[in-house]
Amino acid sequence: MFGLGLTELVVVLIIVLLVFGVGRVPQLGRDLGKGLKNFNRARKGEDEIDVTPKRMDHDSKET
């Protein structure tokens, strides 16, 4: 994983805790997860609007 060992990951985690504080880290994780989810959804094209018209059956529901 990016050439980082366990020691480097622990050092990065400690730096993140010092910079952002313990209370802010869960919110950062949530925001990062939402961002990645939205990025993947946009990359796959799931947010495209379907513009094909639905077929209307005129004979069955005329009043």
C-alpha positions as CSV (number, residue, x, y, z in Angstrom):
1,M,0.0,0.0,0.0
2,F,1.9,3.0,-1.3
3,G,5.2,1.6,0.0
4,L,4.3,2.5,3.6
5,G,5.1,0.2,6.5
6,L,3.4,0.0,9.8
7,T,5.8,2.4,11.4
8,E,5.2,5.1,8.8
9,L,1.4,4.7,9.2
10,V,1.6,5.1,12.9
11,V,3.7,8.3,12.5
12,V,1.2,9.7,10.0
13,L,-1.7,8.8,12.4
14,I,0.0,10.6,15.3
15,I,0.6,13.7,13.2
16,V,-3.0,13.7,12.1
17,L,-4.1,13.4,15.7
18,L,-1.9,16.3,16.7
19,V,-3.0,18.6,13.9
20,F,-6.7,18.0,13.9
21,G,-7.4,16.7,17.4
22,V,-9.1,13.6,18.6
23,G,-12.6,15.0,18.2
24,R,-12.3,16.0,14.6
25,V,-10.7,12.8,13.2
26,P,-14.0,10.8,12.9
27,Q,-15.6,13.7,11.0
28,L,-12.6,13.8,8.7
29,G,-13.0,10.1,8.1
30,R,-16.7,10.5,7.3
31,D,-16.1,13.4,4.9
32,L,-13.3,11.4,3.2
33,G,-15.6,8.4,2.8
34,K,-18.4,10.5,1.4
35,G,-16.0,12.1,-1.0
36,L,-14.6,8.8,-2.3
37,K,-18.2,7.4,-2.6
38,N,-19.3,10.4,-4.7
39,F,-16.1,10.3,-6.8
40,N,-16.7,6.6,-7.6
41,R,-20.3,7.2,-8.3
42,A,-19.5,10.0,-10.7
43,R,-16.7,8.0,-12.3
44,K,-19.1,5.1,-13.0
45,G,-21.7,7.5,-14.4
46,E,-24.5,6.6,-12.0
47,D,-25.6,10.2,-11.6
48,E,-26.6,10.6,-15.3
49,I,-30.1,11.5,-16.0
50,D,-32.2,9.1,-17.9
51,V,-34.0,11.1,-20.6
52,T,-35.7,8.3,-22.5
53,P,-39.4,8.9,-22.5
54,K,-41.7,6.3,-21.0
55,R,-44.1,4.7,-23.3
56,M,-47.7,5.8,-22.7
57,D,-50.5,3.3,-23.3
58,H,-53.3,5.5,-24.7
59,D,-56.0,2.8,-25.0
60,S,-56.1,1.7,-21.4
61,K,-56.6,4.9,-19.5
62,E,-58.6,7.3,-21.6
63,T,-61.4,9.2,-19.7
